């Protein structure tokens, strides 16, 4: 997302919104390939994940699988929108995602399908992605020069290290708690961590 924001902002400032959208379309091809590779890796790991997280079923991991494609596409779109300074649309996407997550979780719990509540994450991100797509599709795209479409590997590396370090700081302890503690204790730890 940060890399797409960086390049889209550069192209928007130097050329136009249409050229920046051309970059978005160019980057989407690579992001789709990368997200499919991550999805296949996730599918390979699904049989091993229930044991690590002390869960009896693979169903939550299977239901979570689409997040790799949907999440990376959503990050791509939001990166483009940030790059062209469409912060209102970003806000609408964020609010839509939060309300969709709440609505889907409420529906599943109240209809007796609380064991499927993990699907709220991919569904809410998909709804947010659809909102972003609605705004993005209105802009026509123009082809970009080959030198402008090059992927900024140094920026991506620095941005990725920043993101990975944030995940390690804020999320790794919860994953380890779920691995080492009982489900009840891990839930308590997650709530305390959130607070």
VOTOR-462281 format. One line per field, with one value per residue (C-alpha): chain; residue number from 1; x, y, z; residue in three letters. Coordinates in pm, whole numbers, plus 50000, padded with zeros to 5 digits. Each point is the difference from the previous one (the first is absolute). Example, Ala and Ser with C-alpha at 12.3 -4.5 7.8 and 13.67 -1.06 7.14 Angstrom:
2
cadena = c(A, A)
num = c(1, 2)
east = c(51230, 50137)
north = c(49550, 50344)
up = c(50780, 49934)
residuo = c(ALA, SER)
***
This chain:
195
cadena = c(A, A, A, A, A, A, A, A, A, A, A, A, A, A, A, A, A, A, A, A, A, A, A, A, A, A, A, A, A, A, A, A, A, A, A, A, A, A, A, A, A, A, A, A, A, A, A, A, A, A, A, A, A, A, A, A, A, A, A, A, A, A, A, A, A, A, A, A, A, A, A, A, A, A, A, A, A, A, A, A, A, A, A, A, A, A, A, A, A, A, A, A, A, A, A, A, A, A, A, A, A, A, A, A, A, A, A, A, A, A, A, A, A, A, A, A, A, A, A, A, A, A, A, A, A, A, A, A, A, A, A, A, A, A, A, A, A, A, A, A, A, A, A, A, A, A, A, A, A, A, A, A, A, A, A, A, A, A, A, A, A, A, A, A, A, A, A, A, A, A, A, A, A, A, A, A, A, A, A, A, A, A, A, A, A, A, A, A, A, A, A, A, A, A, A)
num = c(1, 2, 3, 4, 5, 6, 7, 8, 9, 10, 11, 12, 13, 14, 15, 16, 17, 18, 19, 20, 21, 22, 23, 24, 25, 26, 27, 28, 29, 30, 31, 32, 33, 34, 35, 36, 37, 38, 39, 40, 41, 42, 43, 44, 45, 46, 47, 48, 49, 50, 51, 52, 53, 54, 55, 56, 57, 58, 59, 60, 61, 62, 63, 64, 65, 66, 67, 68, 69, 70, 71, 72, 73, 74, 75, 76, 77, 78, 79, 80, 81, 82, 83, 84, 85, 86, 87, 88, 89, 90, 91, 92, 93, 94, 95, 96, 97, 98, 99, 100, 101, 102, 103, 104, 105, 106, 107, 108, 109, 110, 111, 112, 113, 114, 115, 116, 117, 118, 119, 120, 121, 122, 123, 124, 125, 126, 127, 128, 129, 130, 131, 132, 133, 134, 135, 136, 137, 138, 139, 140, 141, 142, 143, 144, 145, 146, 147, 148, 149, 150, 151, 152, 153, 154, 155, 156, 157, 158, 159, 160, 161, 162, 163, 164, 165, 166, 167, 168, 169, 170, 171, 172, 173, 174, 175, 176, 177, 178, 179, 180, 181, 182, 183, 184, 185, 186, 187, 188, 189, 190, 191, 192, 193, 194, 195)
east = c(50000, 50275, 50192, 49691, 49926, 50354, 49998, 49640, 50073, 50312, 49813, 49700, 50225, 50218, 49733, 49636, 49749, 49949, 50370, 49994, 49705, 50202, 50262, 49727, 49891, 50362, 50067, 49675, 50129, 50303, 49802, 49755, 50288, 50158, 49667, 49924, 50345, 49929, 49660, 50158, 50255, 49716, 49808, 50314, 50028, 49630, 50045, 50273, 49838, 49728, 50261, 50211, 49700, 49843, 49681, 49809, 49892, 50158, 49678, 50105, 50323, 49818, 49745, 50283, 50181, 49851, 50149, 50335, 49858, 49732, 50229, 50285, 49764, 49841, 50345, 50082, 49682, 50037, 50364, 49893, 49725, 50245, 50244, 49743, 49891, 49649, 49988, 49621, 49970, 50256, 49785, 49686, 50183, 50116, 49655, 49838, 50241, 49936, 49620, 50003, 50210, 49760, 49689, 50124, 50122, 49669, 49806, 50209, 49982, 49625, 49923, 50200, 50303, 50254, 50249, 50015, 50069, 50356, 49849, 49913, 50356, 50023, 49639, 50044, 50324, 49826, 49718, 50254, 50187, 49675, 49945, 50351, 49950, 49679, 50192, 50310, 49818, 49871, 50352, 50125, 50355, 50279, 50295, 50320, 50355, 50205, 50248, 49713, 49849, 50310, 49948, 50182, 50176, 50197, 49686, 49804, 50272, 50009, 49621, 49970, 50254, 49805, 49675, 50153, 50152, 49660, 49838, 50273, 49956, 49620, 49895, 50260, 49925, 49633, 50095, 50237, 49738, 49754, 50264, 50108, 49685, 49658, 49733, 49842, 50330, 50102, 49669, 50063, 50351, 49868, 49744, 50265, 50234, 49725, 49920)
north = c(50000, 50245, 49926, 50052, 50322, 50120, 49931, 50116, 50328, 50051, 49933, 50207, 50295, 49970, 49906, 49936, 49785, 49798, 49911, 49903, 49771, 49847, 49914, 49854, 49768, 49905, 49929, 49803, 49730, 49941, 50022, 49739, 49764, 50059, 49960, 49673, 49873, 50096, 49831, 49677, 50014, 50054, 49703, 49789, 50107, 49949, 49637, 50107, 50316, 49839, 49815, 50314, 50207, 49715, 49992, 49684, 50112, 50129, 50184, 50342, 49988, 49899, 50280, 50248, 49897, 50268, 50279, 49966, 50099, 50238, 50166, 50065, 50137, 50224, 50121, 50070, 50204, 50191, 50071, 50150, 50204, 50137, 50083, 50208, 50164, 49848, 49986, 50029, 49673, 49839, 50109, 49859, 49671, 49981, 50073, 49758, 49725, 50054, 50005, 49701, 49803, 50085, 49925, 49666, 49889, 50104, 49810, 49682, 49998, 50069, 49730, 49735, 49994, 50143, 49731, 50176, 50346, 49997, 50061, 50353, 50113, 49904, 50108, 50342, 50060, 49886, 50250, 50275, 49900, 50026, 50353, 50100, 49841, 50199, 50326, 49888, 49871, 50351, 50114, 49898, 49877, 50091, 49777, 50086, 49995, 49692, 50198, 50143, 49657, 49851, 49859, 50198, 49712, 50208, 50181, 49673, 49834, 50283, 50018, 49622, 49995, 50276, 49804, 49672, 50166, 50150, 49658, 49846, 50268, 50001, 49651, 49732, 49979, 49921, 49724, 49852, 50033, 49804, 49733, 49960, 50086, 49840, 50157, 50173, 50143, 50103, 50186, 50181, 50089, 50132, 50222, 50136, 50061, 50181, 50218)
up = c(50000, 50092, 49681, 49784, 50192, 49940, 49627, 49944, 50180, 49789, 49674, 50109, 50081, 49692, 49745, 50086, 50185, 49680, 49978, 50369, 49927, 49719, 50262, 50224, 49721, 49931, 50369, 50039, 49763, 50221, 50322, 49871, 49922, 50343, 50183, 49821, 50101, 50363, 49979, 49875, 50282, 50251, 49855, 50039, 50366, 50088, 50115, 50244, 50140, 50220, 50203, 50046, 50113, 50203, 49792, 49907, 49653, 49681, 49909, 50143, 49801, 49682, 50045, 50056, 49677, 49766, 50213, 49822, 49662, 50127, 50256, 49760, 49734, 50262, 50110, 49635, 49950, 50325, 49915, 49668, 50165, 50257, 49722, 49812, 50327, 50010, 50377, 50011, 49807, 50231, 50295, 49838, 49939, 50362, 50143, 49756, 50100, 50371, 49964, 49763, 50249, 50282, 49793, 49868, 50345, 50158, 49733, 50036, 50380, 50008, 49745, 50186, 49770, 50244, 49894, 49660, 50145, 49861, 49655, 50114, 49936, 49630, 49935, 50158, 49809, 49679, 50059, 50067, 49683, 49803, 50134, 49894, 49659, 49946, 50046, 49809, 49691, 49926, 49912, 49660, 49976, 49766, 49919, 50179, 49871, 50082, 50210, 50209, 50062, 50158, 50344, 50269, 50177, 50255, 50116, 50008, 50209, 50252, 50014, 50041, 50282, 50170, 49964, 50115, 50304, 50089, 49967, 50214, 50263, 50013, 49888, 50057, 50372, 49930, 49758, 50256, 50274, 49785, 49949, 50363, 50199, 50016, 49777, 50301, 50126, 49647, 49967, 50327, 49887, 49665, 50173, 50238, 49707, 49810, 50301)
residuo = c(UNK, UNK, UNK, UNK, UNK, UNK, UNK, UNK, UNK, UNK, UNK, UNK, UNK, UNK, UNK, UNK, UNK, UNK, UNK, UNK, UNK, UNK, UNK, UNK, UNK, UNK, UNK, UNK, UNK, UNK, UNK, UNK, UNK, UNK, UNK, UNK, UNK, UNK, UNK, UNK, UNK, UNK, UNK, UNK, UNK, UNK, UNK, UNK, UNK, UNK, UNK, UNK, UNK, UNK, UNK, UNK, UNK, UNK, UNK, UNK, UNK, UNK, UNK, UNK, UNK, UNK, UNK, UNK, UNK, UNK, UNK, UNK, UNK, UNK, UNK, UNK, UNK, UNK, UNK, UNK, UNK, UNK, UNK, UNK, UNK, UNK, UNK, UNK, UNK, UNK, UNK, UNK, UNK, UNK, UNK, UNK, UNK, UNK, UNK, UNK, UNK, UNK, UNK, UNK, UNK, UNK, UNK, UNK, UNK, UNK, UNK, UNK, UNK, UNK, UNK, UNK, UNK, UNK, UNK, UNK, UNK, UNK, UNK, UNK, UNK, UNK, UNK, UNK, UNK, UNK, UNK, UNK, UNK, UNK, UNK, UNK, UNK, UNK, UNK, UNK, UNK, UNK, UNK, UNK, UNK, UNK, UNK, UNK, UNK, UNK, UNK, UNK, UNK, UNK, UNK, UNK, UNK, UNK, UNK, UNK, UNK, UNK, UNK, UNK, UNK, UNK, UNK, UNK, UNK, UNK, UNK, UNK, UNK, UNK, UNK, UNK, UNK, UNK, UNK, UNK, UNK, UNK, UNK, UNK, UNK, UNK, UNK, UNK, UNK, UNK, UNK, UNK, UNK, UNK, UNK)
***
